[in-house]
Amino acid sequence: MQKLVSEFAVSNGILKVVDGKPSLLSCTLLPSPVPKTLLHHAKNIQCDFNLLYHRVAMDHEFLDAILKPVVVVDPYLRSLWNIYSRIRTNQVTQDIVLGLNRSDYMLHLQEDLCNAKRQTLIHRLQSTKLAAQSDIETEDEAWNGLSIKQVEFNMIACSFCGLGQRIAPQHRIALSLHGISKDLNTRVPDCFSADRFSDALLSACRMYVEDCSRRSLVPTKVSILIVVGDNEGNIYDHRALIGCLLLKSPEVNVLYHSFNYLKTGLKLDSNFRLFVDNQEIAVVYFRTGYTPDAFPDEETWNVKYQLEQSLAIKCPCIQYMLANTKIIQAALSKPKYLSRFFQPDSASYVNILSTFVHQYTLDEEMEISDSTEIQYAVNDCLLRPDDYVLKPQREGGGNNYFGEELAQKLKSIITHSERKFYILMKRIQPYTFENYILNSSSMFEESKARKMVTEMGIFGAILAYLDTSPCLPHRVNIPFGYINCCSHCQ
C-alpha cells in the first residue's frame, strides 16, 4: 500500500531535489486528524494576522523601539535595518507591498483539563482512520480544551504554497485505497494556495503597470523575478506555483536568478525601474535571503539594497522582513502592544491574542518582559525545561533548543548580551496521533507506524499600499488553503 501511494505522490509531482536529482518529498501516508471548527477558525483569522503584520511593518516608531536592542547584537538584522534606514531616508520609491504569508499553528491541549476530557479528545484524534470513519463533529463544545496556538508567522519564502495544493488530492487517493470514501471532498478540503498566490502575484503585476501610468512611465512587457538560492532543493514547490501562474497568464515572463547572478545582471534606470536580462521587473519575489548565509559579502548586500530601492513591488519588502522576527511576535503577545494595532474590544484583538502562548525576552532593557517575569520564567524553565522552547530571533525554522539542551543554553547566555538574541516561549502541548511517513525509501520498503504531532499552516496574501493610518486601502487581503506538516515523536 505504501509503495502504491508513494508512486501516486511521485506522479503528482510531490518532489524535492536530492543530490541534483528528483526525490519524493517526505509526507504522510494519510491526512492528519484536525477538528473542522479549529481549521475554520485558523483560516478566519488569517486576514487579521495579515493586517496586523502590515500595520507593524509600517510603524517605524514601533519597529525602532522593539528592534533596537536586537540590532545591536545581530549583524544580520543590523544589515537589514541599515537598508531599511537608507530606503526610508531617501524616501521609499515603491509604495505598494505584497505579502505571501503562512501562519503556523499547533493544536494545544489545555493543561488543566480533567483526565476524562483529555482522554476523550486524545481518543477522537488518535488516528486518521478513526477520525475519517466517524461523523463530522461541528459543535464547538465537543472540542473544548483544544485550541490553536501560533508557532510562528512566516512572511518570506513560505514553503509548500505550490505543493500544498497537491497534497489534498494525494490524501484522498490514499484514503480511497484504504477503503475510506465517505464525504472525502468534505473531510479532506481543497487547498488553493498555489492558485491564490499566483493570483496575488498577477494582481501585483497589474498594480505595477497602473503605478507606472500614474508616474507617466510606459512599462514594457513586465516580468516577475524570483530570487532563489544557488543550491535550491525546493524547486518543485516553486515550479508548482509558477505553473499555476503561467496557466492563468501565459504572457507573463518569469525569471529565476540568485543574488550571485544579480551582482552583474541587474540594472536600475533613472526612474529606478528594475531590469534583469533586459526584462522590466514588476515584482521581486524572494525565496531566499532569510538567513545570514544568503549574504556572504557586502556585494550581495548591495544587490539586496538595489532591489529594495527599485520601483518593482517586493515580496516581501524590507519592512516586512524586519517585522517577521521573534521579538516582534513576543511583543504582540502582550496586550499593551497588540492594542496599538487593534482595539481591545474588537473580535480581531481577542482572536489574535488567544493564539499566543506566553513569551519572554531575557533582558529587561527590551521592554517586553519585566525583571519579575524574566526571573520567574528562567527559574521555572530550569526546573521544567520540557515545558519551554528557546528560539532565536530570526524566522526560517530550526535552531531551537528543547529539554536539557535548552537548560544548558539558557545557563550559558543569561548573564551575557547574547541573551538578547533569544525568546523563551512556553511550549505548546499538542496531541499525538498515529501515521506513516512516505519518502524515497517507502517505494521499496514499508515504514512503521509512528506517533506524530501536526503543525497546521494557513496561507494568506495581502497586497496593500504603504500607509500608517488605521483605514488602509487594500486591494487584496485574503485567507486560503492550509497544509499540515508532521513531526514524529521520539
Summary of the structure (lengths in Angstrom):
residues: 490
radius of gyration: 22.8
end to end distance: 24.9
largest distance: 69.8
contacts: 1615
relative contact order: 0.20
helix: 45%
strand: 24%
